Every structure is written in structure tokens, then in C-alpha cells.
Amino acid sequence: MSSKLRYLHHPASQPCRTARQFMVENDIAFEDEVVDITTNINETQEFRDEYNPTGQVPILCDGDIRVWENVAIGRYLNEKFDCPAHWFGATLEERTRVNIYVQWYAYTLRLGGGAFHWTIFAPMIYGKDKDFSAERRKGYHVLYESIGMMENYWLKNSDYVCGDEITYADLAAFHEMVSHHAGNIIPEKVWDKHPRLQAWFERVAERPASKAVSDWQYEVIGQILNDGLEIPFSRRTAVLKGTEVHGGQNNGIPHLGEKDDFISQVEA
Ligand SMILES: N[C@@H](CCC(=O)N[C@@H](CS)C(=O)NCC(=O)O)C(=O)O
């Protein structure tokens, strides 16, 4: 008996939108289940035991199988549904480039989500009267280093981050940038310094599946924000935990002190 795939997610989550777009791109049918990560529902022992020990989304349920981590979800679906080879690479070389990208992004661009988180969500969680400038700086630092790599390495010689065809890596990168775009996190001046990144973002945004996934997100989140910016967060989120990164760790991000003027240089 075949059971329907269940997809546990939240629309504000970049990794959730990434795996979602992969399903939309490949016409994979699934049942949508929003997990309200603004409450502590996903931190209960029951949730962790049943779905994911980290309490995070996205989670794919295929019968008794539980898949978490968005890239693992993409790979699982790619194999299960024998999706077109370009998504994860047709040759060893192409597959390796996608592998390198998804490893790299998890420690860099993904953590740059801190710039969005500390600007948009943190005031709703902790109160608008608090000063998050130090945390925001950390987020911006990682974000700007990452978009520098996107511009000068990943997109230097190709239309997509891993070559001339779209891969899962583009979806992962795109949904990080969608949040920054939606939240006006990156100043125009900085976008203008990254013309390849800008052109790539527009290229990926043109895809019908990008529009479907992003419009849906804008609709849901936009509605909440228009209603007065009061997402009832009652807890820390993973992005917040993830941006607690310091120089000297194995992610290669330098101490802020060592490059204290980096953010102002990028924004100059
Ligand atoms: N490495 C994970 C990250 C997933 C993640 O950060 N999920 C966040 C939403 S963006 C979450 O579930 N936060 C709630 C929590 O940590 O309790 C992936 O790529 O799937």
C-alpha cells in the first residue's frame, strides 16, 4: 500500500521552502502540514521522538521513514522519484560540485540568515526595546562574506551556482536570498556591488515553481506582518542558535574583531 508523503514545515523557513520547491519542480505530490515553530510544539519530547530529535523543520514522512535536514530530503526524493539528473548532478564532477556547495552553504549563507532573523524576528520574540545590534552584526558579517563568495566564486563563470543548469544548490541559495529580499535586509548599494548574484536571483525567481513557493510565503508571512508585526514567538529558534558562531571554529568565519570594519567596507 502506498502512503502519501507528509511534509512538515513552516513558511518562514528557508530550508522548508527549499525542499518544498524541489517537490513542486518535480511534480511530487505531498500533504502539507504547517508546524507552528513560534510555539514550543516542536520542542516537546513527543515531537522529537516522533519526527526529529532536533525539533526542527522541514521533515518528510514517507510511511515510517522520517527524513530531516532539507538537503537530505532533496536527495531522498531525488532518488525515490528518479528526478532529472541535473538536480544533483549527472557526472561525478557535477555531483561533487553540488556536494561542496551544500556543505559550504550550511556553514555560511544559511547562518547569514541571522541578519534577517535579528532584524525581523528577534524584536518580536524578545521585545522591540532591546538592542540586537551586536547579533545583527554577526549575521551581516557572515551574510556579506557569503554573498561575496556567491559573486566571486560560485557564480563567476556560470548562470547557476554549480554550472549551466539549475541544481538543488540554487534552490537552497535562492530561498536564503528570498528572505533577505523580502525583509529588505541587503541595501540596494550592496546588491549593486553583486551584479552576478542579482542576475542569478532574478533568473531563479522567474521560475514558475519559485513564484509558487515564494508567493505563498509572501502571502502567509505578509499577512502576519501587515497585521501588525506580531508573530507570537515564545521561544528561541534554530537560526538564532545557529548564528551563535565565533571565529576560530571549524566554519572558518573570522573573529569580528579581526575584521571589524568589514561590514562598513561592503556597505560603503
Ligand atoms: N539544517 C536544517 C536547518 C533547519 C532549520 O533551521 N529549521 C528551523 C526553521 S528555519 C526550525 O525548525 N527552527 C525551530 C527550532 O529550532 O526549534 C535544514 O537545513 O533543514
The ligand as an ORCA input file, in Angstrom:
! r2SCAN-3c Opt
* xyz 0 1
  N      19.887     22.280      8.885
  C      18.462     22.282      8.856
  C      18.004     23.577      9.449
  C      16.511     23.603      9.662
  C      16.116     24.852     10.427
  O      16.919     25.757     10.699
  N      14.811     24.894     10.774
  C      14.321     25.980     11.579
  C      13.402     26.873     10.784
  S      14.343     27.782      9.584
  C      13.500     25.405     12.740
  O      12.881     24.380     12.621
  N      13.513     26.123     13.871
  C      12.804     25.729     15.022
  C      13.675     25.169     16.121
  O      14.907     25.119     16.001
  O      13.129     24.780     17.130
  C      17.959     22.104      7.404
  O      18.659     22.548      6.511
  O      16.880     21.524      7.196
*
